[in-house]
Structure formats: C-alpha cells, structure tokens
Amino acid sequence: MSFSTQQTTQHSHNHIFDEGNPLGQNRTRWAVILTAMTMILEIAGGWIFNSMALLADGWHMSSHALALGLSLLAYRAARHFAYDVRFSFGTWKIEVLGGYSSAIFLVMIAFLMLYESIERLITPAPIQFSQATAIASLGLVINLLCAWLLNDAGGSHHHHHDEQTRHHHHDINLRSAYVHVMTDAATSVLAIAALLGGRYWNALWLDPLMGIAGAFLVTAWAFGLLRDSARVLLDAEIEGPLAATIRNTIESAAVPADITDLHLWRIGKSKYSCIIALSTTGNLTPGELKELLAKHDELAHITIEVNRKTPG
C-alpha cells in the first residue's frame, strides 16, 4: 500500500495553484508583534485612566492580535500542506478560511464595543484625558505603521479592494489583516476625537458615542470581508466575468457546441478550475477545446466532457 501511494504521487502533477505570499506572511508576523504590544498598553491605560473609548480600542486591538495571529497561522498551514495529496485543489483556501474567521472576530468585537459603550453612555464615569489621549495617539501610530506594512506587502493599494475583488487578484488573508489594523486606526481616531472633546468642551458623552460609532464602522467592514471570503469558500463564482468569457470562447469555436454544464471555482488568488460539459454534432474533441481555452491564463485546471448529439 505504501509503495502504491508513492508511485501515484511521483507520476501525478502537483496541486499548487497559488504561489503564496511570503512577504505578506513576514509583514503579518511583524503586525502581530506590534499589535499585541500596543493592545496590552491600551487595555491597561483604559482601565487606569477610565476611558471607555481607549478601553474599547484596546479590546478591539486584542481581537485583532488574535485575528492577525490566525492570518499568520493560515499562511503557515497553506505552505505546510502544499504537497499534501489530500488537498486535490491546493491549499490556498486555508488562507481564505483564515480571512473569513478573522471577519467573524471583527463582528464579535463590534458587538462587545457596542454593549460596553451603551453601558458607559447610561452610566458616565470620570476620565483622565491627558494620559488616555497620549496612549490612544501611540495606538494610532502603531496601527498606521502596521497598515503600511500590510498594504505594501500586497503589492497594491488595498483601499481599492472593490476593484481588486472584481478582478479576483487580491490576497484575502492579507486583506483581512489589513482591514483589522485599519479598523484599529479608525477606532483610535474616534477615541482621540472623543477624548479631546471631553477634555476641552466637557462633552463626556462623546467617549461612549465614539465607541458606538466605531462598532458600526467595524461591523460594516466585517460584513464586506465576510461576503467576499464566503463567496470564495462556497464556490459562488459562476456569475463572474470569467464564466461569461468561457461561454463566449466556446461559442466562437469553428465547430458549434452547446454548453450543457459549467462548474467554475477559485483555487488561487487569480487561478480557477473548471469542468465543462458540451453537446455538439461536429467532430469536436476535448483536446481542441482545451487548446482554445488555453489563452485564458486564469484557468489552471480544465476538465472537458464532449457528448455527441445527432443532428436534427
């Protein structure tokens, strides 16, 4: 049995359809370290100086430290299992699963922020503004540094992620890490604004109000990430532009053929696998169709079934 398995592995092609992102993995590691250090500082500062906005930012950052660690683990797992024969379509979706899980962390922490902020709005407490503002400002600097690290590692500007989603060339795992540090940066800005408003205009209600605003902002970004990663995990790609391109390519073939079945799913950041069943009256072969579709670099794995139908 052992000999048979080795022979099969030797003579079959590998299933690595995505080159991975070593730079993204390295930058994510640094983001984890920086985020964890700042998280400890902000949570301690929030409790000591009694700032809900600062404490919420620290709690929020704690979830990010965990989620960034999850993103790092996903990169390592995808590389570790790259040659494992059990993953017949590669290991890239481990990274996507990491991004999806990170988005769930975002939703959970948003609800925690909302609950605690409403509680503080109902029951106000005194705040040591100077110290809390200093720590929130430090948190913002760390967040922006992490955002720069992760944005540069992606090789593209992630604030244009909607365009990238349309072209399917983004690293969802890296994007999830980037969204985490950007939500941290946004909540840090809100915390600083709330602390300054409370200090100079005695608007103590701003502190919990900014916590509520931050919770809604985090929720919006989390659902966007959940939607995009879930679409990949559930193979909901058949209505995308590539499916239409495949149909047009086959319809333009010299021998007329009707597509009776088409399955399309993503196996890498910009790589797809497809199964196509055709019905034709001509002498069209699977090899000819594969050659026709070869011009589409996105198609890394193609299976074609041709069924003959009698004319008339």
DADASUL-V947404 format. One record per backbone hydrogen bond with DSSP energy under -0.5 kcal/mol. CO is the residue of the C=O (numbers start at 0). NH is the residue of the N-H. If there is no record, write none. Layout:
co-><CO/CO>
nh-><NH/NH>
//
This chain:
co-><0/1/2/3/4/5/6/7/14/20/21/22/23/24/25/26/27/28/29/30/31/32/33/34/35/36/37/38/39/40/41/42/43/44/45/45/48/49/50/51/52/53/54/55/56/57/58/59/60/61/62/63/64/65/66/67/68/69/70/71/72/73/74/75/76/78/80/83/85/86/90/90/91/91/92/93/94/95/96/97/98/99/100/101/102/103/104/105/106/107/108/109/110/111/112/113/114/115/116/117/118/121/126/127/128/129/130/131/132/133/134/135/136/137/138/139/140/141/142/143/144/145/146/147/148/149/150/150/151/155/156/157/159/159/160/161/162/163/163/169/170/171/172/173/174/175/176/177/178/179/180/181/182/183/184/185/186/187/188/189/190/191/192/193/194/195/196/196/197/201/202/203/203/204/205/206/207/208/209/210/211/212/213/214/215/216/217/218/219/220/221/222/223/224/225/226/227/228/229/230/231/234/236/239/240/241/242/243/244/245/246/247/249/253/255/257/257/260/262/263/264/270/270/271/271/272/273/274/275/276/276/277/278/279/281/284/285/286/287/288/289/291/292/294/295/297/297/300/302/304/304/306>
nh-><4/5/6/7/8/9/10/11/16/24/25/26/27/28/29/30/31/32/33/34/35/36/37/38/39/40/41/42/43/44/45/46/47/48/49/50/127/51/54/55/56/57/58/59/60/61/62/63/64/65/66/67/68/69/70/71/72/73/74/75/76/77/78/79/80/81/83/86/87/89/93/94/94/95/96/97/98/99/100/101/102/103/104/105/106/107/108/109/110/111/112/113/114/115/116/117/118/119/120/121/122/123/128/131/132/133/134/135/136/137/138/139/140/141/142/143/144/145/146/147/148/149/150/151/152/153/153/155/154/157/159/160/162/163/164/165/166/167/168/171/174/175/176/177/178/179/180/181/182/183/184/185/186/187/188/189/190/191/192/193/194/195/196/197/198/199/200/202/201/203/205/206/207/208/209/210/211/212/213/214/215/216/217/218/219/220/221/222/223/224/225/226/227/228/229/230/231/232/233/235/234/236/239/243/244/245/246/247/248/249/250/251/252/255/281/259/278/276/274/236/272/266/267/299/300/264/302/262/304/259/260/306/257/308/283/288/289/290/291/292/293/294/295/296/298/271/299/273/275/277/306/279>
//
